[in-house]
C-alpha cells in the first residue's frame, strides 16, 4: 500500500471517500469490490480517531432485546458473525458475564428467557473460518460460580450470572488497516495526511475536493463523480463549506472515554456491573451506569463513560472532571481503593453522535442509529453523500447500504456487496501462506510469533522476511517482549506510517495499552529516522508528541482526539 499523491490527482474516480476510519474503509473496500474506481483520503492517520477508541467488542446485539428491538439484535448478531468469519486472526471469542439479582429484568429467569429468544432470533449463514471463531454458548451460572469470578466485587444480592460470548477485536487499528490493504490490493488509491480544504462545486454539484498534502504542503484537486463524507465527528462541520451551516447549528457530540488499567480483574471474563447513583442527583453527577471491564493484553479496559460535548471536534479533550466522575462511578462498583487515578495507564477517547434524549438513569448516551444524508435531497447539492456511524460492529453493513445508494446514484452496474463473505488482508488463504510453516530467523520465541499471528495473520511471513534480510530486525524493540523491530520497517514501507505515533499506536500495538518506556520510544524513533530521513530535531519533536498522548499526571489526562493534527510536530 503505497502513498502516491500523483495518482490521486491524475484521474477522475467514481467515488472519493473522505475519512479513513472503519466506516470509510469499509465503504471504499465495498465499492472497489463492486468494480468502481475509488480513492480515499484521511487528514490524519488511518484509524487514528474514534475508530481506535472503543472497548473493542464486536457486539452480538443481546442488549437490544431489553427494548424488544429484534431487528437491531439480528443485524448486530449477523455482523458479529461476519467479523469473526472475515478476520479470525483479529477477532477472537470473549466470555462475558453480568450478575443476576432480584426477580425482575436482571433475574436468573429473565436472563434465561432472553438467552432463549436470542438463540431463536440470531441469524445463521455466516461461515466461521476456524474453530477459534466459535463463540462460547449462552448459559446461566450459579451464585457460587459468579461470586468466584467476581471476588470482592460480588454484591450480597447476586443470585447467579448470565454468561455469553462476544467478539473481541484485538487490534481495532490493524482491523482498519487490513480492510484498506484489502481494497488497495484490488485498486483503491489511498493516502493519509491528505486534508480536504474545500469541495469543488459547480452549479450546485460537488465533483471532488481541493486537497492539501499535510506532509509537503502541496495542493491539488481530486475529482470524482460522487464524494462520500465519512469523517466521523467532523462530518457535520466540514459541510458548512457547501451548505453554509455554522458549527453551532450541528448536532451535539458525545465524548466517549475508556480507561486502561494495568492488570486483569475477572479471570478472563468481560464483566458488566451497574454503578450506584452518586452525588445529589444533579446533572453533573453519575446517576448510575453500566460499566464493562474487558480483559485485553494483560490489562483491563473499563468503559464507557459518556459526557455531552459541543464545539469543534479538534478542540475536544478529556477533562479532569470527566476522570473524577468516571472514577466515582467505579468506586460504586468495586471495593474501595481497587482502582485509583494512579492505576490509569492510558485513555481511549473518541467522539460519537449523541442521543438527543437521555436514558432512564439520566445519563447521556450515543445515538441509536447512524446518520445518512444524500445532500441532493436535503440541500439540493448533487454529488455529495454523508454518513456518521455509531457502532464499530455495524460499520460494514452501514457502508454496504451507503454504497448501494451511491452505486444507484451514479448509474453503476448493479453488483452485490461482497464484504460480508470476503476475508480481509492477513487472513488464511493469502498467497503468503501460514507463517508457522516459514523459516524462523534468529529462533524467534513462540510468544513473538503468536503476537505476529494475532496482529498480522498470514502477513506475518512478510514481517519475518524483513528479519531474514536484516538480522538486526529480528530483535524485539527495546523494552518489549513481543514487538519486533521488523514491524516498524514493515509499517513504514508497506503501510504508510509517517510519524512515530503512527508506528507505536497503529502499525504496532507497542503503545496502545500504556507507555512502553522511553527506551522503547527512542529505539522506534531511531529506526523511523533511518527509514524516513529524520534529523535530530525531527526525532525530538516526534518523541515529544507521543509523550503528550499519555496521562501527564494522575488526574490530568493528556490524551486528546487531535493527537494527529500535526504529523510533523
C-alpha positions in Angstrom: 0.0 0.0 0.0 1.9 3.0 -1.3 1.3 6.7 -0.8 1.2 8.2 -4.3 -0.5 11.6 -4.4 0.1 11.9 -8.2 -2.4 9.0 -8.6 -5.0 11.0 -6.6 -4.7 14.0 -8.9 -4.3 12.1 -12.1 -7.7 10.9 -12.9 -11.4 11.1 -12.1 -12.8 8.5 -9.7 -16.3 7.0 -9.4 -16.1 7.6 -5.7 -13.9 9.7 -3.4 -14.1 8.7 0.3 -13.1 11.4 2.8 -12.2 9.7 6.1 -10.0 6.7 6.9 -11.9 5.3 9.9 -13.7 2.0 9.9 -16.8 3.3 8.1 -14.8 5.0 5.3 -12.5 1.9 5.0 -15.5 -0.5 4.6 -17.2 1.8 2.1 -14.0 2.1 0.0 -13.5 -1.7 0.1 -17.1 -2.4 -0.8 -17.0 0.0 -3.7 -13.8 -1.4 -5.1 -15.1 -5.0 -4.9 -18.0 -3.9 -7.0 -15.7 -2.6 -9.7 -15.8 1.1 -9.0 -12.7 3.4 -9.3 -12.2 4.6 -5.7 -9.9 7.0 -3.9 -9.7 7.5 -0.1 -8.0 10.3 1.8 -7.6 10.9 5.5 -6.4 14.2 7.0 -4.5 12.4 9.8 -3.6 8.8 10.0 -5.9 5.9 9.2 -8.0 4.7 12.2 -6.4 7.4 14.5 -9.7 8.9 15.7 -12.8 7.3 17.2 -12.2 4.0 15.3 -9.2 3.3 17.6 -11.0 4.3 20.8 -13.5 1.7 21.8 -13.9 -1.3 24.1 -13.0 -3.4 21.1 -16.1 -5.6 21.3 -18.0 -6.8 18.3 -21.4 -6.8 19.9 -23.9 -9.5 19.0 -26.9 -7.4 19.9 -28.1 -9.2 23.0 -28.6 -5.9 24.9 -31.2 -4.7 22.3 -33.6 -7.4 23.5 -34.4 -5.4 26.6 -36.1 -2.9 24.3 -37.6 -5.7 22.1 -35.6 -4.4 19.2 -35.4 -7.7 17.3 -34.2 -6.0 14.1 -31.1 -4.5 15.7 -30.4 -7.7 17.5 -30.4 -9.7 14.3 -28.3 -7.1 12.5 -25.7 -7.0 15.2 -25.5 -10.7 15.6 -25.1 -11.1 11.8 -22.3 -8.5 11.7 -20.6 -10.0 14.7 -20.5 -13.4 12.8 -19.1 -11.7 9.7 -16.3 -10.1 11.7 -15.4 -13.5 13.2 -15.5 -15.0 9.7 -13.6 -12.5 7.6 -10.9 -11.7 10.3 -10.5 -14.6 12.8 -6.8 -13.6 13.3 -8.0 -10.2 14.7 -11.4 -11.0 16.2 -11.5 -13.6 19.0 -14.2 -15.1 21.2 -14.7 -13.3 24.5 -16.6 -14.6 27.6 -18.9 -12.0 29.0 -20.7 -12.0 32.4 -23.4 -10.0 34.0 -24.5 -11.0 37.6 -28.2 -11.7 38.1 -30.2 -10.4 41.1 -33.8 -9.9 42.2 -36.9 -11.1 40.4 -37.4 -8.6 37.6 -35.4 -7.8 34.4 -32.0 -8.7 35.9 -33.1 -12.0 37.4 -31.9 -15.5 36.5 -35.3 -16.3 35.0 -35.4 -13.1 32.9 -31.8 -13.6 31.6 -32.6 -17.3 30.7 -35.6 -16.1 28.7 -33.5 -13.5 27.0 -31.0 -16.2 26.0 -33.8 -18.3 24.6 -35.1 -15.5 22.5 -31.6 -14.6 21.4 -30.9 -18.1 20.2 -34.1 -18.1 18.2 -33.7 -14.7 16.5 -29.9 -14.8 15.8 -29.4 -15.3 12.0 -27.2 -18.1 10.7 -25.5 -18.3 7.4 -22.0 -16.8 8.0 -19.1 -19.2 7.6 -16.8 -19.3 10.6 -13.2 -19.7 9.3 -11.8 -21.8 12.2 -12.7 -23.4 15.5 -11.2 -20.4 17.3 -14.0 -18.2 15.9 -16.8 -20.2 17.7 -18.4 -18.2 20.5 -19.0 -19.7 23.9 -22.6 -20.7 24.5 -25.1 -18.6 26.5 -25.7 -20.1 29.9 -26.8 -19.2 33.4 -24.3 -19.9 36.2 -24.8 -20.4 39.9 -24.4 -17.7 42.6 -21.4 -19.5 43.9 -19.6 -19.6 40.5 -20.4 -16.0 39.9 -19.0 -14.9 43.2 -15.8 -16.9 42.5 -15.4 -14.9 39.3 -16.3 -11.5 40.8 -14.4 -11.9 44.0 -14.6 -8.9 46.2 -16.8 -7.1 43.6 -19.7 -9.5 44.2 -22.7 -8.0 46.0 -24.6 -10.0 48.6 -27.7 -9.7 46.5 -26.5 -11.6 43.4 -28.3 -14.9 42.6 -26.1 -16.1 39.8 -24.8 -14.9 36.5 -25.6 -14.7 32.8 -22.6 -15.8 30.6 -22.5 -15.4 26.8 -20.0 -14.8 24.0 -18.9 -11.7 22.1 -16.2 -10.9 19.7 -13.1 -9.1 20.9 -11.3 -7.1 18.2 -7.8 -7.5 19.5 -6.4 -4.6 17.4 -9.1 -2.2 16.0 -6.4 -0.1 14.3 -5.0 -3.1 12.4 -8.5 -4.2 11.5 -9.0 -0.9 9.6 -5.5 -1.1 8.0 -6.3 -4.7 6.9 -9.5 -3.5 5.2 -7.6 -0.8 3.4 -4.9 -3.1 2.3 -7.6 -5.5 1.0 -9.0 -2.6 -1.0 -5.6 -1.4 -2.1 -4.7 -4.8 -3.4 -7.5 -4.6 -6.0 -7.3 -0.9 -7.0 -8.1 1.5 -4.2 -5.9 4.6 -4.2 -5.5 5.8 -0.6 -3.3 8.3 1.2 -3.1 9.5 4.8 -2.3 13.1 5.8 -4.4 14.5 2.9 -6.8 17.1 4.1 -9.9 18.2 2.2 -9.7 22.0 2.2 -12.8 22.7 0.1 -15.3 21.0 -2.1 -15.1 21.5 -5.9 -18.6 22.9 -6.6 -20.2 23.9 -9.9 -23.9 24.6 -10.4 -24.7 23.0 -7.0 -22.8 19.8 -7.9 -19.8 18.6 -6.0 -17.3 17.0 -8.3 -14.4 16.4 -5.9 -12.2 18.3 -3.5 -9.3 20.6 -3.4 -6.8 18.8 -1.1 -3.6 19.7 0.6 -0.8 17.2 1.4 -0.1 18.0 5.1 3.4 16.5 4.8 4.6 18.6 1.9 2.1 21.5 1.6 1.3 20.6 -2.0 -2.2 21.5 -3.2 -4.1 19.6 -5.8 -7.6 18.6 -6.9 -9.2 15.1 -6.6 -12.1 14.7 -8.9 -14.9 12.2 -8.5 -18.5 11.5 -9.7 -19.5 11.2 -6.1 -17.9 12.2 -2.8 -18.6 10.4 0.4 -18.1 12.4 3.6 -17.2 9.7 6.2 -15.2 12.0 8.6 -16.8 10.9 11.9 -17.2 13.7 14.3 -16.1 16.2 11.6 -18.9 15.1 9.3 -21.3 18.0 10.1 -18.5 20.6 10.5 -16.9 20.2 7.0 -20.4 20.5 5.4 -20.5 24.2 6.1 -18.3 24.6 3.1 -21.2 23.8 0.8 -24.3 24.1 3.0 -23.5 27.3 4.9 -24.4 25.8 8.2 -22.5 27.1 11.2 -20.9 24.6 13.5 -23.2 25.8 16.3 -26.1 24.5 14.3 -24.8 21.0 14.1 -26.0 18.2 16.4 -24.1 17.8 19.7 -21.5 15.2 20.1 -20.8 12.8 22.9 -17.3 12.3 24.5 -16.7 8.5 24.9 -13.9 7.6 27.3 -12.5 4.2 28.3 -9.7 3.7 30.9 -6.9 1.2 30.6 -5.6 -0.1 33.9 -2.6 -2.3 34.2 -4.0 -5.6 35.4 -6.8 -8.1 34.7 -9.6 -8.1 37.2 -12.0 -11.0 36.5 -10.1 -14.1 35.3 -10.6 -13.6 31.6 -14.2 -12.5 31.7 -15.6 -9.2 30.4 -17.9 -8.3 33.3 -20.8 -5.8 33.2 -21.5 -4.1 36.5 -24.0 -1.4 37.3 -22.7 1.7 39.2 -24.7 3.2 42.0 -26.1 6.8 41.7 -23.6 9.3 43.2 -23.9 12.8 44.5 -27.1 14.8 44.9 -28.8 13.9 41.6 -27.6 17.0 39.8 -26.9 16.7 36.1 -23.2 16.8 36.7 -23.2 13.6 38.8 -23.3 10.0 37.8 -26.9 8.6 38.2 -25.8 5.0 37.5 -24.2 3.5 34.5 -23.4 0.0 33.3 -19.7 -0.3 33.0 -17.8 -3.2 31.3 -14.5 -4.4 32.5 -12.8 -6.0 29.5 -9.6 -8.1 29.7 -7.2 -7.1 26.9 -3.5 -7.9 26.6 -2.8 -8.2 30.3 -4.8 -5.0 31.1 -8.4 -4.2 31.7 -10.4 -1.7 29.6 -13.1 -0.1 31.6 -15.9 1.8 29.9 -17.7 3.5 28.6 -18.1 6.9 30.3 -20.1 9.4 28.2 -20.3 13.2 28.5 -22.0 15.7 26.1 -19.8 17.9 24.1 -20.4 21.0 21.9 -17.7 22.6 19.9 -15.1 21.9 17.2 -14.0 18.2 17.3 -10.3 19.2 17.2 -10.8 21.1 20.5 -12.3 18.1 22.4 -10.3 16.6 25.2 -10.6 14.5 28.3 -11.0 16.9 31.3 -10.2 16.4 34.9 -13.9 16.3 35.9 -14.5 13.5 33.3 -12.0 11.3 35.0 -13.2 12.2 38.5 -16.8 11.3 37.6 -15.7 8.2 35.9 -13.7 7.1 39.0 -16.7 8.0 41.2 -18.8 5.5 39.2 -16.2 2.8 39.5 -15.9 3.3 43.3 -19.6 2.4 43.4 -18.9 -0.9 41.9 -15.5 -2.1 43.1 -14.2 -2.3 46.7 -12.7 1.0 48.0 -9.3 1.7 46.5 -9.5 -1.1 43.9 -9.0 1.4 41.0 -7.4 4.8 41.5 -6.2 7.5 39.2 -2.7 6.2 39.7 -3.7 2.9 38.1 -4.6 4.6 34.7 -2.1 3.6 32.1 -3.9 5.0 29.0 -7.1 6.6 27.9 -9.2 5.7 24.9 -11.1 8.7 23.7 -13.5 9.4 20.8 -16.5 11.4 19.8 -19.9 10.0 18.8 -23.2 11.4 17.7 -25.4 12.0 20.8 -28.8 10.7 21.5 -31.0 13.8 22.0 -32.9 12.1 24.9 -31.2 10.7 28.0 -31.8 7.2 29.2 -33.8 6.2 32.3 -30.8 6.9 34.5 -30.5 10.4 33.2 -27.1 9.7 31.5 -26.3 10.9 28.0 -25.9 8.1 25.5 -24.9 7.6 21.9 -27.4 8.0 19.1 -29.3 4.8 18.3 -28.8 4.9 14.6 -26.1 6.1 12.2 -26.7 9.4 10.3 -27.0 9.2 6.5 -27.6 12.1 4.1 -27.8 12.4 0.4 -27.3 16.2 0.0 -29.2 16.2 -3.3 -32.4 15.5 -1.3 -31.7 17.6 1.8 -29.6 20.6 0.5 -30.1 20.5 -3.3 -26.4 19.7 -3.8 -25.6 16.8 -6.1 -22.6 14.5 -5.9 -22.2 14.5 -2.1 -23.3 11.9 0.4 -22.5 11.9 4.2 -22.5 9.2 6.8 -21.7 9.3 10.5 -21.6 6.0 12.3 -22.2 5.0 15.9 -21.2 1.3 16.4 -18.0 -0.3 15.2 -19.8 -3.6 14.8 -22.3 -2.3 12.2 -19.8 -0.3 10.2 -19.7 -2.9 7.4 -23.5 -3.1 6.9 -23.9 0.7 7.0 -21.2 1.0 4.4 -22.9 -1.6 2.3 -26.2 0.4 2.3 -24.3 3.6 1.6 -22.5 2.1 -1.4 -25.8 0.6 -2.6 -27.2 4.1 -2.7 -24.2 5.6 -4.3 -24.0 2.9 -7.0 -27.6 3.5 -7.9 -27.0 7.3 -7.8 -24.1 7.3 -10.3 -25.7 4.6 -12.5 -23.1 1.9 -11.9 -23.7 -1.6 -12.9 -25.7 -3.4 -10.2 -23.3 -5.6 -8.3 -24.0 -7.3 -5.0 -21.9 -6.4 -1.9 -19.2 -9.0 -1.2 -17.6 -7.6 2.0 -19.6 -10.0 4.1 -18.1 -13.0 2.5 -14.6 -11.9 1.6 -11.7 -12.4 4.0 -9.7 -9.3 4.8 -6.0 -8.9 4.3 -3.9 -11.2 6.5 -6.5 -13.9 6.9 -5.6 -17.5 5.9 -5.8 -18.0 2.2 -3.3 -15.3 1.4 -0.7 -16.4 -1.2 1.9 -15.9 1.5 0.7 -18.9 3.4 0.9 -19.8 7.1 3.7 -18.1 8.9 4.2 -21.1 11.1 5.5 -23.0 8.0 8.1 -20.4 7.2 11.7 -20.1 8.3 12.2 -18.9 11.9 15.0 -16.4 11.7 17.0 -15.9 14.9 14.9 -18.5 16.7 12.1 -16.0 17.4 10.3 -17.0 20.6 6.8 -18.6 20.4 5.3 -15.6 22.2 6.5 -13.2 19.5 5.2 -15.5 16.7 1.9 -15.7 18.4 1.9 -11.9 18.7 2.6 -11.6 14.9 -0.2 -14.1 14.1 -2.8 -12.2 16.2 -1.9 -8.8 14.6 -0.9 -9.7 11.1 -2.2 -13.2 10.3 -0.7 -14.6 7.1 1.1 -11.3 6.6 3.4 -12.4 9.5 5.6 -14.1 6.9 6.3 -10.7 5.3 7.5 -9.4 8.7 9.7 -12.4 9.2 11.1 -11.8 5.7 12.5 -8.4 6.8 14.1 -10.2 9.7 15.7 -12.7 7.4 17.1 -10.0 5.2 18.3 -7.9 8.1 19.0 -9.9 11.2 19.0 -6.9 13.5 15.3 -6.6 12.7 14.7 -10.0 14.2 15.2 -8.5 17.7 12.3 -7.1 19.7 12.1 -3.3 20.3 14.0 -2.3 23.5 11.8 -2.9 26.5 9.2 -5.0 24.6 8.8 -8.8 24.9 6.7 -9.1 21.6 7.1 -6.3 19.1 9.8 -6.9 16.5 11.9 -4.1 15.1 10.9 -5.6 11.7 7.3 -4.5 12.3 8.4 -0.8 12.3 10.1 -1.2 8.9 7.1 -3.0 7.5 4.8 -0.3 8.8 6.8 2.4 7.1 7.5 0.7 3.8 4.1 -1.1 3.3 1.5 0.7 5.4 2.2 4.4 5.0 3.4 5.1 8.6 4.7 8.7 8.6 5.2 9.5 12.2 6.3 7.9 15.5 2.7 7.9 16.7 1.7 6.0 13.6 4.1 3.3 14.5 3.6 2.9 18.2 -0.2 3.4 18.2 -1.4 1.9 14.9 1.1 -0.1 12.9 2.2 -1.9 16.1 0.5 -2.3 19.5 3.6 -1.1 21.3 1.9 1.9 22.9 -1.8 1.2 22.9 -2.0 -0.3 26.4 0.2 2.2 28.2 3.5 3.9 28.0 6.1 1.4 26.6 9.0 3.2 28.2 11.3 5.9 26.9 13.9 3.4 25.7 11.3 1.7 23.5 10.3 5.1 22.0 13.9 6.0 21.4 14.5 2.7 19.7 11.4 3.2 17.5 12.4 6.8 16.7 15.9 5.6 15.6 14.5 3.0 13.2 12.0 5.5 11.8 14.7 8.1 11.4 16.8 5.7 9.3 13.8 4.9 7.1 12.3 8.4 6.8 15.4 10.5 6.9 14.6 12.4 10.1 17.2 14.7 11.7 17.8 15.1 15.4 15.2 18.0 15.7 12.5 16.0 14.0 13.2 13.0 16.3 12.8 15.2 19.3 9.5 16.6 18.1 8.2 13.1 17.3 9.1 11.8 20.8 7.6 14.9 22.5 4.3 14.4 20.6 4.0 10.7 21.6 4.8 11.6 25.2 1.9 14.1 25.2 -0.5 11.3 24.3 -0.2 9.7 27.8 -1.7 10.9 31.0 0.7 13.6 32.3 -0.3 13.3 36.0 -2.5 11.0 37.9 -5.7 13.1 37.4 -4.8 15.4 34.5 -5.0 13.4 31.3 -3.1 14.5 28.2 -4.9 12.3 25.6 -6.8 14.3 23.0 -8.6 13.5 19.9 -6.4 15.9 17.9 -3.2 14.0 18.5 -2.9 13.5 14.8 -3.4 17.2 13.9 0.2 17.9 13.1 2.1 14.8 12.0 5.4 16.6 11.7 5.4 18.3 15.1 
